[in-house]
Amino acid sequence: MEILYRSTRGPEEKALTASQAILQGLAPDGGLFVPVDLPQVELNFAKLINAPYQEVAYQILHAFLTDFTEQELRDCINKAYDKKFTTPAIAPLKKSEDGYFLELFHGPTLAFKDMALSILPYLMTTAAKKNHLDKEIVILTATSGDTGKAAMAGFADVPGTSIIVFYPKDGVSSIQKQQMVTQTGANTHVVGIDGNFDQAQTNVKKIFNDTLFRKQLAAKDFQFSSANSINIGRLVPQIAYYVFAYAQLLKKGAIKNGDKVNFSVPTGNFGNILAAYYAKAIGLPIGKLICASNKNNVLTDFFNSGVYDKNRPFYVTTSPSMDILVSSNLERLIFQLSGKNDQQTRIFMQLLNETGNYQVNDNMRRSLDDFYADYASELETTNEINRVFRENQYTIDPHTAVASAVARKYHEATGDKALTVVVSTASPFKFPNPVLQALSGKAAPVDGIPADETLASFINLPLPKPIEQLRSAPVLHKQIVEPNAMQEAIAEILGV
């Protein structure tokens, strides 16, 4: 069964193959690529229960990316999920009193973005060969902290590619910033903006959709693509770790085959939890998808009211990767809930752009029952880090703490007894200051690597290797621009 990909804002007749959609990143009409039809996947847990992560990833990618050969996929997978991950399990489960944590931070940048961005460069360069692309691929990405570093680590010095990352200069943690500005690779470029992530993301989309600028780039043999989760080649690999988590729960005897499991996901741009939604749609026994937000709780309000409204204060929190008011991947869910109505989806996105809000109809609201949404305040996040450490001798970062706190709210509100897996999206060593404050009750007197050293001593764990390597890494990227100067910065970098 061939799986083709169409735009959420365009007709099915313009559908592309998987490799073509991966290369384009964003559809020319501004929409996001989605499968025309979801594949029929046989989730044979009698086999998957003992399968390594790489095999589970193959089963998912083989089902979704049908114009890639088996050899191409296995080659991409084996290059992506290798010894750059600090555990052979790739995505291990850790038991807690309340359920399990799915650890997605054992890659080279200590965040869940590695799970997909380790493989995207290989998928993209393979797709370029399949489609006889003779232009240099320019990866253009906005980041709220983790995507940028993970994308650069994946694409650094990959032939035929360049990568330009924009980040809010005052909206990421010290460790996140240090990881980005020290990134090596002749083809990597990092630019801070004097604004927030939403401004960076909005301008990246505008640049993608600037027809004249794209023609100017094409004349110089450049073609844009994206490493954000707007790229379907980044979203599909994320489905694999939900299937893998279920197989591991079976192996541990925590559940029986067919038992429903809840997943609580810290959510900003909506890609991670959308991957869980797709996993459920292809047959993974998922009960409730718990959408956990921080103080920037635009998604909480949407799921509880049917109104998406970005017209609200923007807060800088201790979980910066979730400091987002425009959740791009929600468009894919909106398209699905509308009955795959590209015209209706386009209208919603136009309203969001022009007025800052839109409201779904009653039928669409009823289709949101797969989800439960709530948020955790800064105090609740701090208290959850402390509670989990006190009760389990286990340290979590603020994003994971948000998901853990909201999972507890869900169980208290509903009485649901189903096992819940909290998706742990980052190492606590990426956010040492708020973690130290939560554990010790007082602010850390230092920042950056010294704070990590203090945290390592406090929780009696060694510093992760990626943090150790930052000690002597020189700063290579110093450019800061205003949000409205991002396109000029790109033109300067590429010499257009």
N, C-alpha and C positions, 0 to 999 in steps of 0.2 A: 504494500500500500504506500503510494507516494504521498508525502506530506508537503504541501505547498504553503506559502506564507503570503498573506494579504495585509494591506494597511488597514488600521482601525478607522481611517477616514476616506478610504477609497474602495472602488468596486472589486469584487472577487476576480473579475476577468484580468486584472493586472497582477495576479499572484505570481510570486517568484519561487524558485527553488530555495532550499535552506542556505546553500552556499552564497547565492546571490543576495539574500536578505542579510546575511552576516556581513558581507562586504559593504552593503549600503548603510547598515546601522539604523538610520532613520529614513522612513519613506519620504519620497520627494514632496508629497502633499502635507508633510508634517506629522503624519500618523506613525504609529508603532506597528511593527510586523507581528502578526499573530498567526497560529496555524489555521488554515481554512477549516480543517477538521482535526480533532485530536486523534492521535494514533490509538489503535487497539493494542494494549500491552499486556502480555501474559506475565503477571508477577508471581512466578513460581517460587514461593518461599521455601519449599522443600530443598531447592538448590541454592537460593540466595542466602539462606541462613548461614551457610559456611563460605559464602563467596567473599573475596577481598573487595575493597572499595572499587578498585579498577574495573572489576567485572560488573558490579552494579552500575557504574557509570556507563559502561559499554551498552548494557541493556537499554538504558534510557536514551542515550545519544543515538543508538542504532534505530530506535523507534521514531525519533523526532527528526533526525538529520538524514533523510533517506537518500540524498544524492551523494553522500560520502560512502566510500567502500569500507568494508570491514577492516582492511589493512590500514586505511587512512585513519579511521577512528581509533583503532588500537594503538597506532603510532602516536597520535595526539595525546591519548590518555596516558600512555606509559611515560611520555616525556613530561607531562604535567604533574602527575601524582607519583613522584619519585622521592629521592632522599632529601629534597628541599623541604619536605614535611618532617617534623621531628618525631612522628610516631608512624609505624607501619599501618596502623588502623586508619590514618588520615583524618577521620572524624569520629573519635571515640565518645562513648557515653559514660558519664559519671553519675553514680547513684547519690541521691540526697534523701532526706526524710520525707520530702514531699513528692518525689518522682525521680526524674533524671535531667541532667544537663547534657545537651548535645554540643560538644566542644568543636567549634569550627575555626579555631585560631592557632592551629599548629603549623601553618604555612610560614613563608619567609617574612611576612609583614605583620604577623600576629593578629590577623583579623579575618573574618569570614569571606571577605572579598577574594582572598587567595584561592578559595575553592573553585571559583569560576574563572578568575583572571589568570590562573596558572595555565589554563587550557585554551583560552580565547586566542592568544597569539598564534598557536599552532593551527587552530581551526581557521583562522583568518588567512594565514599564509597558504594553507592547503586550498582554501576556497579561491584565493587569487590565482593559483596555478590551474585549478579546474576550469576557471573562467577566462584564462589567458589574459589576465589583467597586466598591462604593461606600465601602469602608473604607480607612483609611490603612494602607499596608503598613509594618510595623516590621521592618526587617532586624536580626536578632539574630545576632551573630557572635563566636566566640572566635578569637583569632589567636595564632600563635607568632611573629609579627613582620611578615610581608608581607601576608597576606590583609586585615588590618584597614585598613591605609593604602590598599591598592588598592581595597577595597570603598568606603571613604569617598570616595576621589577619584572613583569612578564614580557614587555616589549623592548627592554633595553638591548640595543645593538642587534635586534632582529632585522636581517636584511630586507630592504624594500619597504620599511616602515619608519615613520617618525611619530612621536607622541608629544602633545602639548596639553598640559594640565593646569587648570585654573582652580585656585582655592581661596576661601575667605581668610585674609591674613590674620584676623583676630577671632576667627571662629573655629579653630582646631586646637587640639591639645599641644603642649610643647613637644612631646614625643612624636606626635603625628607630623608636626611641622618639620622637626629635625630629620625625620625619615625622608620627607619629600625633598627638602632643599639640599640634602647630601647625596641624592640619587645620581649614580654614575650612568654612563651611556652617551655616546656622541649624538644619538638621535632623541634624547629626552630633554624636555623643556618644561620648566615649572614657573608659573606666574601667579603671584598673589594679587588679589583684588581688594580694593578698599571698599568692601561691601560684604553682603552675606551670601550663603550658598544659593538661595533662590534667585538672586540676581545673576550669579555665575551660570546657573543652569538655564535660566530664561534666555540669556544672551547666547549661550552655546547653541540652543535650539534656533534662535534667530539667524545665527551665522550659518548653520546647516541649511536653512531655508532661503538663504540669500542667493538667488539664481545667478546674478551677475558675478558675485564673488566666486561661486563654484566654477563658473566658466573661466574666470581668470586663473584659478588654480589648475583647471584641466589643461589650459594652454601651456602651463609650466609642468605638466605631467604629474600633478598631485590629485588625489581623490580623498575626500573626507570619509571617515568612518568613526564609530564610537565604541568606547570600552565601558560606558555607563550601562546600567541594566536596561536602558532603552534598546540595547542590541540583543536580539533574540539569541545570539550565540553566547551571551553571558547568562541569560536567564535559564535556558534549558539545562545546562550542567548543574544548576542549583537544585533541580528536581531530584537528582540522584541521592543527595544526602538525607532526604526524608525517607526514601525507600530503604537506604542503608540503615538508618536509625531503627526502622521497624524490624528489619531482619535481625539486628543486634538485640533488640528487646525480646524477640522470639528465642534467640540463642541463649540469653540469660535466664529464660523461663519467667520473665516478668509479665508476659502476656501469652495468650493462645492465638493461633492463627485465626484471623477474622475479628479479633477484639478491636474495638475502636480506640484510638489514641488521640489525645489532644496535643496540639503544638502551640506554645506561647512564643510569639516572635516579636522582638523589638523592631519597630517599624518606622521608617522615615520615608524613603522613596517608593516603598511598597513592592519592590522586586522580590525580596526574600520570602515574604508571606504569599506573594502571588505564585511563586514556585511550589509552595505547599498546596495552594489551591489547585494547581495543575496536577500535582501528585494525587490529590483526592479525586480529581476528575478522571484520571486514568485507572482508578480502582484501588488506590491505597486506602486502607480502612482508617480514615481520619474522622474523628468526631467533630470537635470544635476547633476552628482556627482563631486563636486568641490574638487580636491585633493590639499590641501594647505600645503606647505613645508616652512621650515625656510631656513637659509643660506646653510644648507646641502641639496641642492635642486636636488638630484640625481633622484627623482621621477618626478620632473618637466621636467627635460631634457628627461627622458624616454618617457613620454606621448607626448612630443612635437617632438621627433625625432625617436622614436622606438629603440633607443640604451640605454641599461642600462650599465652604466660605473661607477664603484666604485673607479676607479683610480683617485682620486682627493683629495684635502686637506680636513681634518676633522676639523670642527669648533665647539668649545664649545660656546653655545649660551644661551640666557635667557629663551629658551624653550627647556630644556635638554632632555625631553622625546622624542623629535623629532631629536635629534642629532644622526642620524643613516644613514649609507651608504649602508647597506645590509638589505633591507626590506623583511623579510622572507616570509610574507604572499602573496607577489606578485607572488610567485610560483603558488599559487592556481589560480590566474587570468590567468597566462601564460598557465597553463594546460587547462583551459576552452577555451581560445582564440585559442589554437592549435587544437581544435576539440577533446579534451580529449586524446591527443597523449602523452602517458607516455614516449615513447622513445625520442621524440622531447624535452619534458620538461627536461628529464634527461640530454640531451646534453647541453641545455641552462645552467643548474645549474653547470654542469662540467666546462663549459667555464667560468662562473662567478668565480668558485673556482680557476681555473688554470690561467686565464688571467685577471680576474677582470671585464670582460664585455661580453655582447652578444647583438645581434641585431635581432629583430623579423622581419618576412617577411611582405610584403605589405598587404596580407589578414588579418593578425593579427593586423596590425596597423589600418586598417579600422574598426576593431571591438572595437577600443578604444574610439569610438565616445561617449560612455556613460559618459566619463570623460572630465573635463577641469582641467588643472594643471597650477599652478603658485606658486610663493613663495613671502615671505615678508622678507625684510632685517631687521636687528636689529633696525634701525631708524624707518622704517615703522611700526614695531611692537610696539615700544614705542609710536609713534604718534597715533596709533589706540587705545591703552589703554586710552590715554588722550582724544581722540575725543569721544569715547563711553561714558566716564564718563561725559565729558562736555555737551554732547547733550542729554544723557539719564539718568544721575545721576545713572549710573550702572557701577560696577567695574568688569573687566574681567582680567584673568591671561594671560601671554604671549602666551601660546598655542592657547587659544581662540582668542586672538588678531590676530595671524597669519591667522586663518581661516576667521575672520571678514574682515581683510584687503584684502585677496585674493578674497573673495566674492564680495567686492566692485570693484576690478579689473575686475572680470568676467562680472559684469553688465555694467561697462563702456566699455568693449571691445565688448560686444555682443548686448547690448540693451535689453536683456531678461527681461521681466517684471514679470516673475513668482516669487511667494513668495519664499524666501530663508530662510532656517533655518541654523543658525550657531551652530555647535555642540560644546558646552562648556565643555571641558574635565577636568578642574581642578578648584578648588577654588583659588581666588587670594591670599588667606592666605597661600598657599603652596609656593608662590614665591613673598614674600613681598617686597624684595629689588628692583627688576626691576619695580614692580607696583608702589611703592612709588616714584621712580625716574621719572617714566612717568607722574605721577600725580602732583608732586611738582616741577619737573624740576631740582632736585638736588639729588645726591646720598644719600642713607640712611646712617647715621653715625654708625648704629648698624646692627647686623645680627641675624638670627634665631628668637626666640620668641620675643626679644625686638623690632625687626623690625615689627613683626606682631602686637604688641601692639601699635606701632606708626601708622601703617596702619589702625587699628581698630578705632583709635581716628580720623584719617584724614577723613575716609569715614563714620564715625558715625555708625558703626556696631559692635556688640559684637564679641569677639573672639569665633570661633567655639570650641565646646567641645573637639574634638580630639587635638586641639592645646593647650588648657588649660591643658589637661592631660599630655602633654610633660614636663610641668614645673618641676615636681618632679620625672619624670621617670629616673631611673638609666641606664647608658650605660652597656649593657650586652654582646655586640659583638664587639670585637676589632681586629679580625684577618685580616691581609692584606697579599696578596700573589701576585707573578708575574703571568701573564696570563698562562704561560706554567706550572705552579705548581697547577692548579685548580684540576686536577684529583687526585694528591697526597693529597690535602686538603680534598677531598671527602672521600678518603680511610681512612684518619685519623679520620674524624668525625664519620664514620660508623664502624670503627674498622675492616676494611677488610684487 
